[in-house]
């Protein structure tokens, strides 16, 4: 009887260990091993400056990506979308706090181990933080203005456009009118506030 | 004597460098790793694609054919099967900022031949879709990606990645057909 109990407990432990191993493996997915399917976009509009982004956005905010799900409603047109959930950390214009849903073209196909992404607008990952200029859509989601143009990184209180801070974007997005490198966050925020105040 | 020899050598090097810089072609085009196996690339569309898109697919292909000697994009009119290389379609795709998109699957080993491609025109971007010049500019641009060209910076070429705005392909430079640099890129591929 004791032996049977020991066997059950032992088996249970093994199952739990396998489950934990599987979970930790999932959280540490190495996307560099995934096949990349490149998408090449013709962007509709090349913004001239940060001021023009600020003039045309419905939201200017620093956000953290907290969730993601794929949306295959346009799959028959060769287009996959990912809807990100993002938490607003600091908002300079538009929605003040809470979470928003951001639409991006592309997706990670976990089953096929493939990443479909626009070469100069790489997909976001959980935990990523960006300053975004976005417009609101009819369904309540947001879209970042002109893909990589409306997304900025803040590192050590310095602001960088994505075509400076992100190696992949720097390689493929040579067309953007906006290039920002090491602008102080305070200056960047002041510039946006001044711009949106005039709206 | 030594000074004269040095000056002469310096002058020769300078002249050679100048001659080389004039004679070498200016490579501005950007190339993707992939290419099609054949220089004749066939596109296909389903019968639900509207007449406006069909007309512009044809116009775009002709714009390339008129200027490119080494490769062509042609309409595949037979029953689809596996005989075509590029699937062309349109969609009313909201919540995105692009007016044209090309998805490319290609072999992972050299010479990276294209396995399949889908070119999508976005009807929801009405500033482009309702403007003949802009739409042609986008179709010709995306067909450049079909050949294997990459975006080409803020240059006055069809492979400039933006349709409207300052320094853009159509709104900025008014381009609707491939430029010499674009053609050179295709010819370098095929």
Contacts between the chains, C-beta under 8 A, distances in Angstrom:
chain1	res1	chain2	res2	distance
A	35	B	108	7.1
A	37	B	103	6.4
A	37	B	104	7.2
A	37	B	105	5.8
A	38	B	32	7.4
A	38	B	103	7.6
A	38	B	104	5.6
A	39	B	101	5.8
A	39	B	102	7.0
A	39	B	103	5.1
A	39	B	104	7.9
A	40	B	32	7.9
A	40	B	101	7.1
A	40	B	102	4.9
A	40	B	104	7.4
A	40	B	142	7.4
A	40	B	145	4.2
A	40	B	150	7.4
A	40	B	151	7.2
A	41	B	98	3.9
A	41	B	100	7.0
A	41	B	101	5.1
A	41	B	161	7.3
A	42	B	98	5.9
A	42	B	99	5.4
A	42	B	100	3.9
A	42	B	101	7.4
A	42	B	138	4.8
A	42	B	141	5.0
A	42	B	142	6.2
A	42	B	161	6.5
A	42	B	162	7.5
A	42	B	163	5.8
A	42	B	169	7.9
A	43	B	97	6.0
A	43	B	98	5.7
A	43	B	99	7.8
A	43	B	161	5.8
A	43	B	162	4.9
A	43	B	163	7.0
A	44	B	97	5.8
A	44	B	98	6.4
A	44	B	99	4.7
A	44	B	125	5.1
A	44	B	127	6.6
A	44	B	128	6.1
A	44	B	162	7.6
A	44	B	163	5.4
A	44	B	164	6.3
A	45	B	97	7.4
A	45	B	127	8.0
A	45	B	162	6.7
A	45	B	163	7.1
A	45	B	164	4.8
A	45	B	165	4.8
A	45	B	168	7.5
A	45	B	171	8.0
A	46	B	162	3.6
A	46	B	164	7.0
A	46	B	165	3.4
A	46	B	166	6.3
A	46	B	167	6.2
A	46	B	168	4.7
A	46	B	172	7.5
A	47	B	165	6.4
A	48	B	165	6.7
A	48	B	166	5.0
A	74	B	91	5.7
A	74	B	93	5.3
A	76	B	89	8.0
A	77	B	89	5.3
A	77	B	90	7.4
A	77	B	91	3.5
A	77	B	93	6.6
A	77	B	118	7.9
A	77	B	120	5.2
A	78	B	87	7.0
A	78	B	89	6.5
A	78	B	101	7.4
A	78	B	103	5.1
A	78	B	118	3.3
A	78	B	119	7.9
A	78	B	120	5.1
A	79	B	91	6.5
A	79	B	93	5.9
A	79	B	96	7.8
A	79	B	101	6.5
A	79	B	103	7.9
A	79	B	120	5.9
A	81	B	95	7.2
A	81	B	96	7.6
A	103	B	95	4.1
A	103	B	96	7.0
A	105	B	96	5.3
A	105	B	98	6.9
A	105	B	101	7.1
A	116	B	103	7.0
A	118	B	98	7.5
A	118	B	101	7.6
A	119	B	150	7.9
A	120	B	151	7.0
A	120	B	161	7.3
A	137	B	94	6.3
A	137	B	95	4.9
A	138	B	94	7.3
A	139	B	94	8.0
A	139	B	95	7.5
A	141	B	95	5.9
A	143	B	95	5.1
A	143	B	96	6.6
A	143	B	97	6.2
A	144	B	97	7.5
A	145	B	97	6.7
A	146	B	97	5.1
A	146	B	162	7.8
A	147	B	97	5.5
A	147	B	98	7.3
A	172	B	150	7.0
A	172	B	151	6.5
A	173	B	151	7.4
A	173	B	161	7.3
A	174	B	151	6.8
A	174	B	152	7.5
A	174	B	153	3.7
A	174	B	154	7.2
A	175	B	151	5.9
A	175	B	152	7.7
A	175	B	153	5.6
A	175	B	154	5.4
A	175	B	160	5.8
A	175	B	161	4.2
A	175	B	162	5.5
A	175	B	167	7.4
A	176	B	162	7.9
A	177	B	154	7.5
A	177	B	165	7.0
A	177	B	166	5.6
A	177	B	167	5.9
